[in-house]
């Protein structure tokens, strides 16, 4: 079992885009947050399966991403 952080960003036209910061290029989407989680689990499993089949190392998430807000004068 492996654990990865996902980032769920709202899309302007609806739904969400999901990225996995520790797995470069692992992206999926969903209409709801719940669907995003399921789709991310599937995308991560396929991504790892492809890495293993190619003989490449599987990245481990050693530090969790942080989401911070900053305010600037505009």
N, C-alpha and C positions, 0 to 999 in steps of 0.2 A: 504494500500500500504506500502511496506517495500523496503528499498534500501540496497543492499549489494555490497561490492567490490568483484571483481573477479580477479584472476591472470591467465593470458594467457601465457603459456610457450611453445615455439616451441619444437616440437619433432624432434629428429635426422632423422627419416625416413620420415618426412613430417607431416603437420597438426600441431595441438596444443592440449595440455592438459590444462584443465581449473579447477582451484580449487577455493573454496569459504572459505577464512580464518575464517570467523565467524561461519561457519557451518561445523564442523569437519566431514570429510568423504564425503562431497558433492563435487563430481568430475565428470567432463564430458569431452568431446573432440569435435573437429571440424576440418574441412579441411581449413576453412578460419576464420578470426577474426569475421566476420559477423555471420557465422554459430555458432561460439563459444558463442556469445552473446545470440542467440536464444536458443541454447542448455542449456546454464547456466540458463536462465529464466525458462525453463521447469524443469530442475533439482532442482532448488531452490523451485519452487512451489510444486513439489512432495515431497521434503524433509520436507518442512513445513507441508504439508498435513499429512505426516506420524507422525510427532511430535504431531500434534493436535489430531490425531486418537489414539495415545498412551497416551494422557493426559500429555505429557511432555511440558515444557515451550519452547517457540520459542525464540532463542537468537536474540537480537537486536545488530546491529553493532553500537558501541558507539565511536569508534576511527577507522579511516581509515588507512589501512596498507600503509607503505611507501616502495618504492623500491629505494635503494641507491646503488651506486657503490663505491667500495674501490679498491685501487691499492696496491699490495704487491710485494715485490721482490721475484722472484721465481728462 
